[in-house]
């Protein structure tokens, strides 16, 4: 997967997954999910371009 090609991005994705799993308010969850979406969208664009 394109995310794994970038160690910092992959690490951030794992951090965000943990934040989302433990979020106790909607705002924190929404922010984590939005950033996860951005990371995955960038990975999809990179995969499509290669």
C-alpha positions, -999 to +999 in steps of 0.1 A: +000+000+000+012+035-008+009+045+029+036+020+039+060+036+014+062+066+037+072+056+072+062+089+088+028+088+071+023+052+082+032+060+118+008+090+118-020+068+104-014+044+133-015+073+158-047+086+143-063+051+144-055+050+182-068+085+187-101+076+169-104+044+189-101+062+222-117+095+214-142+106+240-157+135+222-171+140+187-147+168+178-115+147+184-130+118+165-140+140+136-105+155+134-088+121+135-111+107+109-106+137+086-068+134+088-071+096+082-092+104+051-066+128+038-037+103+043-057+076+025-067+099-003-031+109-009-021+072-009-048+065-035-036+093-057+000+081-055-010+045-063-031+056-093-002+077-106+023+049-105 
